[in-house]
Every structure is written in C-alpha cells, then in structure tokens.
Amino acid sequence: MDSQTTPTGEPLLSVRNLSTTFSTETGLVQAVRNVSWELYPGEILGVVGESGSGKSVTMASIMGVVPKPAGKVSGDSVMFEGRDLLKLPPREMRKIRGREITMIFQDPMTAFNPVKTIGHQIAEAIRVHDRRVSRKAARARSIELLASVGVPSPEARYSQFPHEYSGGMRQRAMIAMAIANGPKLIIADEPTTALDVTIQAQVLDVLKLIQAETGAATILITHDLGLISEMSDRVLVMYAGKVVESSDVFSVFGNPQHPYTLGLLASLPRIDTRLDSLLSIPGQPPSLTSPPPGCAFHPRCELSRGRSECWTAEPPLVQIAGPTDHTTACHFFTEMDTEAGRVSAMLGVDVRSKAES
C-alpha cells in the first residue's frame, strides 16, 4: 500500500465510539473515551502515545479480554468483517480470538505457560481451533512455524520450555503462535520493548516478513516513534484515552497537526544536531478518574496560551483539508505550522520529518 494515499474499499475493522471504564477504590477510571477509527485489509496501523494513553486497553476491549466485573466496555459498534464484536457471545468471541484476530504480547515470558514446552503451546493453539488436525500434524506445523520466524534448530527447540529460550527467541515464538491459524488481524503490543537494540531489529525484520507473506492487517502498539515511522502505513496518536490525531505516517511525521504529536516528535533524541538537553513535554498526563475539562492536553499545551476554548470545550476530531485523510482534535490546529517553526527554531533543527517512501 502507498502510505501517502487514503485507504479505499471496506475496512476490515471499524471502531465506533468505543469506551472502556474500570471501577476502582479511587473512582471510575475512564481508560478509553469514545474512540473511532478504521483498519483496512493488509494495512499496518501504528498506535502511539504515552503510557496510560489507552492504547493497550483499546485493543483488549476489541479482543474481549478486559477483566470483568471491574472493566466495562461500551460503544456503538466494533465491526469485524460484518460482525459486531461488542455483541457477540463469549463462545463466538473465543472462536475469533486466536484464529481470526491474534495478539503478540509485550512480555512473552509471562504470556507463555512456564510449565509447558513452547512447541506444545503452539500446537495447542492450532488444535483448539481445529480438532481435525492430528497431534502429529500440529507438531509438524509448529516446527515449520518456528523455522519460519527464524528460531534455530526448530525441532530441538519444539521440546524446550520458555525459560530455555532467550528473550528474542521467545518473542519469535510468540509471533509463530500468533500466525499459526492464518489470522486476518495481528495486534502487536509493544513487541520489542523488553529486547536489546540488536534483537529488536531482528524481531522487526521477522514482523515485516510475516506481514508481507501473510497479508494480515497489523495493529502496532508502541511509544516508540522510530518503530512507527519504520513499520506503519497510518498512525493513531492517543492521549488520555482519546484519539487526538490520525493520518498516514508521512503526514503525521512531516506535518503534525496536534501539539501533543509535535511534543512527541520534539522529544526524540537526534543525531543531526547537538542538544544540551532533550526537550520534554511539561507536566504529567491527567488522572483518568477526573480528566480535565475541555481539551485533556491543555494543562501541558504551549499552544493553548490560556485561551478559554481549550479548558471549556472539548475539541472534536475534525478533518483537515488536503490530499490525505488527516484528522486532529485541536481548537487551534491552523496555528500548528507557526508552533512547529517555533519549536524547531528553539532546537536548531526542524522536528518535522521529511522522509520519503
């Protein structure tokens, strides 16, 4: 897919006004607040934001794995190939989860059962969705999957336990399990966070290869903008449980239209200039038990400058005129070019990416 064009055709996944709350001793946590977006077949969608912005909870809500009764998921619809996942009974969701929609977890050491071999767990994931597959066939398929993701000596590794795998190999095995049943959607939740840089690069290469070979749509959850720029076709930027900006990766990095996105880009370490210190976004993310009125980002926003609209009216997600599908939730997004210029001048380098495909 050309990352600089708007996706066409019917979306594989369409989320409409999804909200998730958690009842806690300190109050009701509004973890996800009326988010709406689409994912298209074969697309890689990057979801970025600080810890606590609602990225992982959004995906857990879609997968139907939000813990109950503390967690409550609501919304208009989450349509996946004509089925509303919010209305499916648990038995039907179990058929979809692990077969049509799969997840690569952040920490594969805790995702795998420590007292069962890696091979047994992959084979089990195959047979639980198709009992017609014999144990022998599931074993052969599991070894084939381990080989496809680059696990060395896959026949020997089949019989090893999770603690006998390195971190990088565990993540590869998790990818093998995720693709075992030919899913149409893969959700990767911080897939490289616990790995060193060299192993991160290897795992990314595996993810790219698998995505290219399977054609599965992929949602990549991360706080790493470098990973987003390298892997994604489109980007959702989340803050305080809401989507604040969305577009193709080139537009978000080259022409950010929300102060939070600009702050994330400006805070990246750079190799093209010498900085005395890294630029950070002032303040802290808001408490989701009592989000601030108006725009949730306004207490930390340099562009706000105390203007009343920012703290009295919540900005809607609006379409920006242009050749791509670019939306933002900022009252003063028309001033973003000036703001980006101010930040760039302060740093002595343009924070906006000029990368070409």
MIPADO-736527 format. One record per residue (C-alpha): z, y, x. Coordinates in pm, whole numbers, padded with zeros to 5 digits, always signed. Layout:
N
ZYX;...
//
This chain:
357
+00000+00000+00000;-00079+00353+00117;+00262+00519+00139;+00114+00862+00068;-00016+00778-00278;+00166+00741-00607;+00202+00372-00711;-00014+00270-01006;-00002-00012-01259;+00301-00162-01430;+00632-00158-01240;+00793-00489-01150;+01136-00338-01219;+01213-00036-01434;+01568+00102-01449;+01657+00346-01727;+01985+00542-01739;+02191+00275-01564;+02563+00347-01531;+02847+00141-01383;+03218+00216-01402;+03529+00045-01266;+03875+00062-01423;+04137+00120-01151;+04501+00222-01133;+04395+00575-01040;+04142+00611-01320;+03786+00530-01418;+03553+00525-01116;+03202+00639-01212;+03023+00447-00937;+02670+00478-01080;+02581+00759-01317;+02266+00745-01530;+02014+00646-01265;+01648+00582-01346;+01370+00458-01118;+01086+00207-01083;+00982-00054-00828;+00623-00174-00805;+00487-00517-00701;+00466-00558-00323;+00644-00228-00258;+00932-00166-00016;+01176+00081-00172;+01438+00232+00058;+01769+00339-00097;+01967+00570+00129;+02294+00762+00110;+02647+00778+00250;+02899+00501+00190;+03019+00526-00169;+02699+00686-00299;+02634+00396-00538;+02358+00209-00352;+02508-00140-00345;+02675-00110-00687;+02339-00020-00842;+02188-00341-00706;+02490-00551-00802;+02452-00413-01155;+02088-00518-01164;+02176-00865-01031;+02454-00905-01289;+02726-00964-01029;+02955-00666-01098;+03309-00811-01123;+03450-00816-01476;+03652-00706-01663;+03718-00416-01422;+03347-00336-01392;+03134-00229-01686;+02755-00189-01673;+02568+00008-01938;+02233+00179-01981;+01915+00193-02184;+01741-00093-02004;+01670-00274-01676;+01327-00425-01739;+01209-00701-01505;+00870-00847-01600;+00923-00776-01969;+01286-00893-01979;+01582-00659-02016;+01833-00786-01761;+02115-00596-01932;+02069-00803-02247;+02015-01148-02100;+02297-01403-02147;+02472-01518-01827;+02292-01853-01828;+01950-01684-01827;+02058-01442-01553;+02163-01734-01334;+01810-01874-01363;+01662-01544-01242;+01923-01475-00974;+01841-01669-00659;+01494-01763-00780;+01304-01456-00901;+01547-01197-00760;+01734-01273-00440;+01970-01081-00213;+02018-01061+00163;+02380-00963+00216;+02526-00724+00473;+02758-00979+00633;+02606-01330+00643;+02927-01475+00788;+03109-01412+00461;+02801-01484+00246;+02772-01841+00375;+03029-02109+00287;+03206-02175+00621;+03274-02545+00548;+02916-02642+00463;+02623-02660+00702;+02356-02392+00693;+02089-02646+00608;+02290-02791+00320;+02335-02445+00170;+01964-02360+00190;+01871-02697+00042;+02126-02647-00234;+01971-02309-00318;+01637-02486-00360;+01762-02778-00571;+01987-02576-00801;+01676-02405-00937;+01456-02714-00943;+01626-03052-00976;+01289-03223-00948;+01298-03153-00573;+01445-03452-00390;+01714-03414-00125;+01465-03526+00138;+01208-03269+00027;+01473-02994+00013;+01581-03080+00367;+01222-03066+00492;+01166-02734+00315;+01490-02591+00460;+01387-02683+00814;+01047-02525+00750;+01215-02206+00627;+01445-02187+00930;+01142-02221+01155;+00953-01951+00963;+01226-01693+01028;+01247-01776+01397;+01559-01992+01419;+01513-02202+01736;+01536-02582+01714;+01546-02572+01333;+01600-02948+01289;+01914-02938+01501;+02028-02608+01351;+01996-02754+00999;+02314-02956+01057;+02520-02676+01213;+02789-02470+01044;+02778-02088+01008;+03026-02033+01295;+02785-02214+01528;+02516-01952+01463;+02504-01612+01634;+02507-01302+01413;+02132-01259+01441;+02064-01623+01360;+02297-01610+01058;+02101-01314+00926;+01775-01503+00982;+01920-01799+00795;+02020-01565+00513;+01660-01442+00495;+01541-01804+00488;+01770-01875+00192;+01652-01558+00016;+01286-01661+00028;+01345-02031-00041;+01230-02016-00404;+00942-01768-00366;+01115-01467-00525;+00927-01170-00668;+01202-00927-00561;+01421-00932-00249;+01720-00697-00223;+01837-00642+00136;+02181-00481+00151;+02238-00325+00496;+02069-00626+00661;+02114-00503+01022;+02448-00321+01011;+02658-00585+01190;+02399-00654+01461;+02337-00502+01802;+02022-00296+01855;+01812-00570+02013;+01894-00821+01739;+01837-00551+01474;+01479-00512+01597;+01423-00887+01583;+01560-00913+01227;+01342-00619+01118;+01036-00795+01259;+01128-01104+01056;+01172-00896+00739;+00833-00728+00790;+00663-01063+00850;+00824-01228+00546;+00742-00932+00322;+00380-00936+00439;+00348-01312+00392;+00521-01341+00054;+00411-01012-00102;+00753-00984-00265;+00875-00638-00360;+01173-00538-00148;+01465-00301-00200;+01618-00197+00131;+01971-00053+00101;+02089+00135+00409;+02240+00453+00550;+02002+00428+00849;+01719+00678+00806;+01537+00534+01106;+01521+00197+00932;+01399+00365+00613;+01121+00551+00796;+01002+00232+00967;+01016-00007+00672;+00983+00176+00340;+00695+00290+00122;+00912+00501-00108;+01266+00637-00085;+01553+00698-00328;+01825+00930-00197;+02158+00874-00371;+02468+01092-00374;+02788+01049-00579;+02638+00775-00794;+02317+00962-00879;+01959+00978-00753;+01911+01328-00607;+01562+01289-00456;+01278+01039-00476;+00928+01022-00330;+00709+00840-00081;+00862+00814+00266;+00628+01073+00418;+00717+01339+00162;+01093+01280+00184;+01096+01298+00564;+00828+01565+00602;+00914+01786+00305;+01273+01724+00185;+01344+01894-00146;+01721+01848-00175;+01988+01998+00053;+02160+01661+00088;+01841+01495+00215;+01793+01783+00459;+02153+01741+00577;+02098+01370+00641;+01783+01442+00844;+01953+01721+01042;+02246+01496+01133;+02026+01240+01311;+02055+01216+01692;+01734+01335+01859;+01552+01256+02182;+01319+01559+02168;+01585+01824+02228;+01926+01865+02388;+02211+01935+02147;+02565+02031+02241;+02690+01853+01929;+02549+01671+01628;+02512+01864+01307;+02718+01719+01022;+02734+01785+00650;+03058+01979+00589;+03332+01841+00367;+03367+01496+00214;+03192+01311-00069;+03361+01375-00403;+03603+01141-00577;+03411+00943-00836;+03717+00928-01061;+03669+01302-01119;+03327+01421-00994;+03296+01800-00961;+03133+01986-01250;+02771+02089-01219;+02594+01955-00910;+02816+01700-00734;+02689+01821-00396;+02765+02192-00449;+03106+02195-00270;+02925+02088+00052;+02594+02266-00003;+02480+02552+00223;+02201+02640-00020;+02437+02689-00313;+02600+03004-00170;+02847+03011-00459;+02585+03057-00731;+02723+02973-01073;+02442+02737-01176;+02548+02493-00907;+02905+02448-01030;+02850+02486-01404;+02525+02298-01482;+02426+01953-01363;+02069+01976-01227;+01817+01741-01389;+01585+01525-01182;+01260+01724-01202;+00904+01662-01086;+00772+01879-00803;+00410+01993-00822;+00198+01812-00564;-00024+01510-00493;+00266+01262-00485;+00538+01162-00730;+00822+01370-00582;+01139+01441-00782;+01458+01630-00696;+01786+01725-00863;+01845+02077-00725;+01853+02409-00912;+01706+02595-00615;+01462+02345-00463;+01198+02621-00442;+01409+02766-00158;+01410+02443+00043;+01132+02546+00283;+01337+02850+00383;+01652+02640+00415;+01473+02380+00628;+01345+02659+00851;+01697+02799+00890;+01843+02460+00988;+01553+02389+01224;+01594+02726+01395;+01967+02662+01438;+01897+02325+01604;+01596+02446+01800;+01374+02169+01660;+01204+02101+01327;+01420+01846+01146;+01131+01750+00920;+00928+01452+01037;+00556+01493+01098;+00494+01119+01131;+00155+00985+01032;+00080+00642+00887;
//
